[in-house]
Amino acid sequence: MVDREYTGQAIGVFELDGLMACYVALDAAAKAANVQIQGVERNRLKSGACVKMRGDVANVKAAMEAALAAAEQIGAKVTAWTVIAAPDAGTEAGIAMTIGK
């Protein structure tokens, strides 16, 4: 999925305190809305991970709500989350640099 073109799409990013919780949350997100998972990045200093998902703004927001609810249901701690409706080209470059790291 790394080589896919995401220009013009919103991005939703969430970070949880555990990798397993991220997989549960990203599964809920993917089932709840029309989004593509752009990447899952393990936190090298802790056991957590960050998930990036892409789609139109409405779908990313719906997916984010589902992901955070699923994480909460299993007792995961949400470290941070955001939705960026229209990432700038410079932001896109920064996002691309972290995929697969």
Steps between C-alpha positions, in 0.01 A plus 500: 500500500796732538526579128135601466427862407317679781516858369181688575382254763450570867720319749405364838775409743465336838751367747421243766702354784515150353557346159223242543256778589598681178409194294163470673435871444612504135279199429202686647590810297527307173167329559320822599587721204658514158863563597833346411759428766813683387731369768554362848815614676626351822620739764866412545516627857181341632261220410254727320441571134365764264247432224448720194184467292389687190174584325256787465443712809163348597629144473821574690301664780259205519789254497678696773192490724472124450871445565505700821182332627647156429821592680306628799297177517815293551652741751767646272636845574467748213829690497398743224279533194419748227328541164657729241245582230741614230868440576743747343758364252772548761295308755452222245876478455548466876230235524656301215842507668370319805316217322678173561735638764 
